[in-house]
């Protein structure tokens, strides 16, 4: 069932999850993270779903964490798993083919969720960015392991250290994406890619994906644990406070002396 901020559509055995906050460039707030995590779990449990596609509504795939909420995170008292953690853990163990149709801007988690995807198809006009150093924080979602494994150490280092924009052509060249689609056709291309996979036995797809995950996820979980410690050490530090203040005040951050 779709929510206001996550549209869920199923055609045959292909399910499409569309991030639906276009007025916020599909920035991921706690509610959207939870909805996507729940939708991935539901798709995993649904024997009639063979492939899942992730995409965004409007001109962005996702602009990353909602920085307004990052500055004022919601408080939960029920002891449950919420927001980013719920999403990341669902993504980490998702046991069916997962395709990203990067329809537009992808920043932060809009880039770091891509190494979890089995195929990434990117609009020729889309751009990606890992802005963590500009926010005074560090890499997330196990990508201190996943990103170098996907694109090589030097390419990952350049993306993470410089926070430069990555074009579709360059993303294809380094192996982060597998196909470039004509403008406005990323989702159609992802559906075309998914169609023959959806005709395969679901049990075989799941068994294959689980074997691949078992070879990887010990490293991913260890990387995420280390990232959490690092984030706790520097998150909300002076560089992060300056970055969030600059965001609110619509100015360039000044990291001189930090």
Secondary structure, 3 states (H helix, E strand, C coil): CCCCCEEEEEECCEEEEEECCHHHCCCECHHHHHHHHHHHHHHHHCCCCCEEEEEECCCEEECCECHHHHHCCCCCCCCCCCHHHHHHHHHHHCCCEEEEEECCEEECHHHHCHHHCCEEEEECCCEEECCHHHHCCCCCCCHHHHHHHHHCHHHHHHHHHHCCCEEHHHHHHHCCCCEEECCCCHHHHHHHHHHHHHCCCHHHHHHHHHHHHHHHHHHHHHHHHHHHHHHHHHCCCHHHHHHHHHHHHCCCCCCCCC
